[in-house]
Amino acid sequence: MASLASQVIFHPAVSQGLKYGGTTLGRDKTYRAIQYFARFYAWHLSNKDDKSNVARWMALKTHLGTARKLMRLGKPLEHLQAALRATLAAGPLEETLTTIARQLGYFGYLTYDAVVWANSIKFISLAPETAKRVAKRAFQFWFAGIIFSLVHGVLKAARLAKEAKSLQETQKWGEKDLAEEAARETRLSAVATARKNNRQQLVIDLLDVWIPATGAELLNVNEGTLGLLGLMSSLLGAKAQWKAVNGKQ
């Protein structure tokens, strides 16, 4: 029995799970997936008029949302630093500008989101109309950040596709110098990885953009759809974080 328990406790999957859960991003992606599932399931139960269970799942969604806001309190400065680093980094001008705009959008979103959190725990007291305006402004900044992220992703995808095509043509017609071939293969592999990561981020952004668009009152997507979209983007983000933490490609 002890041997069986040891095999379970020390199983590689358990160790990998603990390693993943030991990261702030890993926990956030897990909480986010549960939060958006709860959002979807509460909507589903409300359509069945199951009020007692709706309240349970809505409470879970609300408390996870509050916990995630607490975890994000320091992140506005991270995005501000990222925007500043982007101004110093070399790269295509249009990609640099969209990176800066994206980071500033997320900075604004998380700054206003912190005010929403402080009001939700009664640390500060905002009038209902003021609280609504602050929450809406947070969604507007989030929406802007995702739009700039999408534009950046499209621009980057086009550049990487062009570079990959150029490398493949050079590989086909160029001189067969071993050192050059090795360097070309290495660069081609790096470009392929960058294209894969960029495509995944584009998919996540396309799934997420409807959430702040609805919160900013630009669209009116129902709670069930938003819950499913948020769940799918959370699972994609969790998968990427799992691979990053556990060294898998």
C-alpha positions as CSV (number, residue, x, y, z in Angstrom):
1,M,0.0,0.0,0.0
2,A,2.8,2.4,0.9
3,S,4.6,1.5,-2.4
4,L,1.4,2.3,-4.3
5,A,1.0,5.6,-2.5
6,S,4.6,6.5,-3.2
7,Q,4.1,5.7,-6.9
8,V,1.1,8.0,-7.1
9,I,2.6,10.8,-5.0
10,F,6.0,10.8,-6.9
11,H,4.5,10.2,-10.3
12,P,6.1,12.5,-12.9
13,A,2.6,13.9,-13.8
14,V,2.1,14.9,-10.1
15,S,5.6,16.5,-10.0
16,Q,4.9,18.4,-13.2
17,G,1.5,19.6,-11.9
18,L,3.1,20.9,-8.7
19,K,5.8,22.7,-10.8
20,Y,3.1,24.2,-12.9
21,G,0.9,25.2,-9.9
22,G,4.0,26.7,-8.3
23,T,4.0,29.5,-10.9
24,T,1.7,32.6,-10.6
25,L,0.8,32.3,-14.2
26,G,0.0,28.6,-13.9
27,R,-2.4,29.2,-11.0
28,D,-4.0,32.2,-12.8
29,K,-4.7,30.2,-15.9
30,T,-6.2,27.4,-13.8
31,Y,-8.4,29.9,-11.8
32,R,-9.4,31.6,-15.0
33,A,-10.5,28.3,-16.7
34,I,-12.7,27.5,-13.7
35,Q,-14.0,31.0,-13.5
36,Y,-15.1,31.0,-17.1
37,F,-16.5,27.5,-16.9
38,A,-18.6,28.7,-13.8
39,R,-19.7,31.7,-15.9
40,F,-20.9,29.3,-18.7
41,Y,-22.5,26.8,-16.3
42,A,-24.3,29.5,-14.3
43,W,-25.8,30.7,-17.6
44,H,-26.8,27.2,-18.5
45,L,-28.5,26.6,-15.1
46,S,-30.3,29.9,-15.3
47,N,-31.9,28.8,-18.5
48,K,-33.2,25.7,-16.6
49,D,-34.4,28.0,-13.8
50,D,-32.2,26.2,-11.3
51,K,-31.8,29.3,-9.0
52,S,-30.1,27.6,-6.1
53,N,-27.3,26.2,-8.2
54,V,-27.0,29.3,-10.2
55,A,-26.2,31.2,-7.0
56,R,-23.4,28.7,-6.1
57,W,-21.7,28.9,-9.5
58,M,-22.1,32.7,-9.7
59,A,-20.5,33.0,-6.3
60,L,-17.6,30.8,-7.4
61,K,-17.1,32.9,-10.6
62,T,-17.2,36.1,-8.6
63,H,-14.8,35.0,-5.9
64,L,-12.3,33.6,-8.4
65,G,-12.5,36.9,-10.3
66,T,-11.7,38.8,-7.2
67,A,-8.8,36.5,-6.3
68,R,-7.4,36.9,-9.8
69,K,-7.6,40.7,-9.5
70,L,-5.6,40.5,-6.3
71,M,-2.9,38.4,-8.0
72,R,-2.6,41.0,-10.8
73,L,-2.0,44.0,-8.6
74,G,1.6,44.4,-9.6
75,K,1.2,43.7,-13.3
76,P,0.5,47.3,-14.5
77,L,4.2,48.1,-13.9
78,E,5.2,45.0,-15.7
79,H,3.3,46.2,-18.8
80,L,4.7,49.7,-18.4
81,Q,8.3,48.2,-18.3
82,A,7.5,46.1,-21.4
83,A,6.3,49.2,-23.3
84,L,9.5,51.0,-22.4
85,R,11.7,48.0,-23.4
86,A,9.9,47.9,-26.7
87,T,10.9,51.5,-27.5
88,L,14.5,50.5,-27.0
89,A,14.4,47.2,-28.9
90,A,15.3,46.8,-32.6
91,G,12.6,45.6,-35.0
92,P,10.1,46.7,-37.6
93,L,8.6,50.1,-36.8
94,E,5.0,48.9,-37.1
95,E,5.5,45.9,-34.8
96,T,7.3,48.1,-32.3
97,L,4.4,50.6,-32.3
98,T,1.7,48.0,-31.9
99,T,3.7,46.3,-29.1
100,I,3.9,49.6,-27.2
101,A,0.2,50.3,-27.8
102,R,-0.7,46.8,-26.7
103,Q,1.3,47.1,-23.5
104,L,-0.1,50.5,-22.7
105,G,-3.6,49.2,-23.2
106,Y,-3.0,46.4,-20.8
107,F,-1.4,48.9,-18.3
108,G,-4.6,51.0,-18.4
109,Y,-6.8,47.9,-18.1
110,L,-5.0,46.5,-15.1
111,T,-4.8,49.9,-13.4
112,Y,-8.5,50.4,-13.6
113,D,-9.1,46.8,-12.7
114,A,-7.2,47.3,-9.5
115,V,-9.7,50.1,-8.6
116,V,-12.5,47.7,-9.4
117,W,-11.0,45.2,-7.0
118,A,-10.5,47.8,-4.2
119,N,-14.1,48.8,-4.5
120,S,-15.3,45.2,-4.6
121,I,-13.6,44.4,-1.2
122,K,-14.9,47.7,0.3
123,F,-11.4,49.1,0.7
124,I,-12.6,52.1,-1.1
125,S,-16.2,53.2,-1.7
126,L,-17.3,54.3,-5.1
127,A,-20.8,55.4,-6.0
128,P,-22.6,52.8,-8.2
129,E,-22.4,55.0,-11.3
130,T,-18.7,55.7,-10.7
131,A,-18.0,52.0,-10.2
132,K,-19.8,51.2,-13.4
133,R,-17.8,53.8,-15.3
134,V,-14.5,52.5,-13.9
135,A,-15.3,48.9,-14.8
136,K,-16.3,50.0,-18.3
137,R,-13.1,52.0,-18.8
138,A,-11.1,48.9,-17.7
139,F,-12.9,46.9,-20.4
140,Q,-12.2,49.6,-23.0
141,F,-8.5,49.5,-22.3
142,W,-8.5,45.7,-22.4
143,F,-10.3,45.7,-25.7
144,A,-7.8,48.2,-27.1
145,G,-4.9,46.1,-25.8
146,I,-6.3,43.0,-27.6
147,I,-7.0,44.9,-30.8
148,F,-3.4,46.1,-30.9
149,S,-2.2,42.6,-30.1
150,L,-4.2,41.2,-33.0
151,V,-2.7,43.8,-35.4
152,H,0.7,43.1,-34.1
153,G,0.1,39.3,-34.6
154,V,-1.0,39.8,-38.2
155,L,2.0,42.0,-39.0
156,K,4.4,39.5,-37.4
157,A,2.8,36.6,-39.1
158,A,3.3,38.3,-42.5
159,R,6.9,39.1,-41.8
160,L,7.7,35.6,-40.5
161,A,6.0,33.9,-43.5
162,K,8.1,36.1,-45.8
163,E,11.3,35.2,-43.9
164,A,10.5,31.5,-43.9
165,K,9.8,31.5,-47.7
166,S,13.1,33.4,-48.3
167,L,15.1,30.8,-46.1
168,Q,13.5,27.9,-47.9
169,E,14.3,29.3,-51.3
170,T,17.9,30.0,-50.3
171,Q,18.1,26.5,-48.9
172,K,16.9,25.1,-52.2
173,W,19.0,27.1,-54.6
174,G,22.0,28.3,-52.6
175,E,25.5,26.9,-52.3
176,K,25.8,23.8,-50.2
177,D,28.2,25.2,-47.6
178,L,27.8,23.1,-44.5
179,A,28.3,26.0,-42.0
180,E,25.8,28.2,-43.9
181,E,23.3,25.3,-44.2
182,A,23.5,24.6,-40.4
183,A,22.9,28.3,-39.7
184,R,20.0,28.4,-42.1
185,E,18.4,25.3,-40.6
186,T,18.8,26.8,-37.1
187,R,17.2,30.1,-38.2
188,L,14.4,28.2,-40.1
189,S,13.6,26.2,-37.0
190,A,13.5,29.4,-34.9
191,V,11.2,31.1,-37.4
192,A,8.9,28.0,-37.4
193,T,8.7,28.1,-33.6
194,A,8.0,31.9,-33.6
195,R,5.2,31.4,-36.2
196,K,3.6,28.6,-34.1
197,N,3.7,30.8,-31.0
198,N,2.3,33.8,-32.9
199,R,-0.6,31.7,-34.3
200,Q,-1.5,30.5,-30.9
201,Q,-1.5,34.0,-29.5
202,L,-3.7,35.2,-32.4
203,V,-6.2,32.4,-31.6
204,I,-6.2,33.3,-27.9
205,D,-6.8,37.0,-28.7
206,L,-9.6,36.1,-31.2
207,L,-11.3,34.1,-28.5
208,D,-10.8,36.8,-25.8
209,V,-11.7,39.9,-27.7
210,W,-15.4,39.4,-27.3
211,I,-15.2,39.5,-23.5
212,P,-14.0,43.2,-23.2
213,A,-16.0,44.2,-26.3
214,T,-19.1,43.1,-24.4
215,G,-17.9,44.6,-21.1
216,A,-17.3,47.9,-22.9
217,E,-20.8,47.7,-24.4
218,L,-19.6,47.6,-28.0
219,L,-21.3,44.2,-28.4
220,N,-23.8,42.2,-26.6
221,V,-22.6,38.5,-26.4
222,N,-24.5,36.3,-24.0
223,E,-22.9,35.0,-20.8
224,G,-22.8,31.4,-22.0
225,T,-20.9,32.2,-25.1
226,L,-18.4,34.4,-23.2
227,G,-17.9,31.7,-20.7
228,L,-17.0,29.1,-23.4
229,L,-14.7,31.6,-25.2
230,G,-12.9,32.4,-22.0
231,L,-12.6,28.7,-21.0
232,M,-11.1,27.8,-24.4
233,S,-8.6,30.7,-24.3
234,S,-7.7,29.8,-20.7
235,L,-7.0,26.2,-21.7
236,L,-4.8,27.3,-24.6
237,G,-2.9,29.6,-22.2
238,A,-2.6,26.9,-19.6
239,K,-1.2,24.4,-22.2
240,A,1.4,26.9,-23.3
241,Q,2.4,27.6,-19.7
242,W,2.6,23.9,-18.9
243,K,5.0,23.4,-21.8
244,A,7.1,26.4,-20.8
245,V,7.4,25.2,-17.2
246,N,8.0,21.5,-17.9
247,G,10.4,22.1,-20.8
248,K,8.2,20.5,-23.6
249,Q,8.0,21.8,-27.1
